Amino acid sequence: MAILNMENDGMPGQVLIALKTLVAFGPMTKDRLIEICAPAPAIDPKRFRSAVTRWAQLGLFTEVDGKIRIAPDYNWLSNLEGEEALRQIPSVVREVALSEINNKKFWDADANLSADFSRAAAWMLAQDIYTLPSSATQIQTLESRQIGNEARRILQNDTRWNGFKHWSVFMGFASGDDPLIIDPTIAVRDSLPSIFKEMNTLTAVDFIETLARILPVLDFGSYRQLVEAEIRNTELELPAGDDLSMSLSRALKRLELAGAINFEARSDAKQGYNFTGFSGRVWDRFTHVTYHGDE
């Protein structure tokens, strides 16, 4: 079941504390890491050990000379101050979970690494977020109606649903718990520096295409397209043409209200996108996006 099975593969908090410890103290043996982060008998170390093992398999950790360390691609975390490192950890975990190498066997039931999360996130983010139920039973019923291929249903038991709730909040694709609110605002916000790089303004097309590459569970992303291809169009009307999903539209508007970005509809621009709001109404249109950084 991969990362949505928190009993076997660990919880977000365990990954967080393992990373914090390695940032603070550097590489150490697995036994020492467990001794610090999950001391017995106060805490059962079994699940923590499973979390470290799973995320080493995913490429977040590596073991060299008998010591667990942060993988080289993410060792830059060790150069940050404590609070800044803590702030960056969810972005790192999200990047690992959504990486192409961990989603190659996208529809495999057992050997999909982190694709169970990617499938669930892509499906949830495609929904009408204003009417989406939040109980496990209602979600399972909705998914059964929308996805005809039973083998490709994602959240058909409470274990997967609970795992998705925890990981989606941690990775910035949702907030709350009961109800869970599908909202990718944080994930999009964290991606803005990588989207704009040295640029201040991008065309809407460049912005959305780059966002979809970084967060492929969002509109036009590769994982999103795989999931949308399985959805019965009689059960869910997906956005067409230049219309964005409700979840992405609300996230972008929230970031505009926060002053992080703003949108323009230039009369001389040929291509743009429409925000989609409640009941599928067109909210607004934009052709260019300007990033204001940390202003």
Secondary structure, DSSP 8 states (H G I E B T S, - for coil): -GGG-HHHH--HHHHHHHHHHHHHH--B-HHHHHHHHS-TTTS-HHHHHHHHHHHHHTTSEEEETTEEEE-GGGGGGGGS-HHHHHHHHHHHHHHHHH-GGGGSSTT-SSS-TTHHHHHHHHHHHTS-TTT---SHHHHHHHHHHHB--GGG----SHHHHHHHHHHHHHTTSEEESSSEEE--HHHHHHHHHHHHTT-SEEEHHHHHHHHHHHSTTSTT-HHHHHHHTTB-TTT-----TTB--HHHHHHHHHHHHTTSEEEE--TT----EEEE-GGG-EEEEESEEEE-TT-
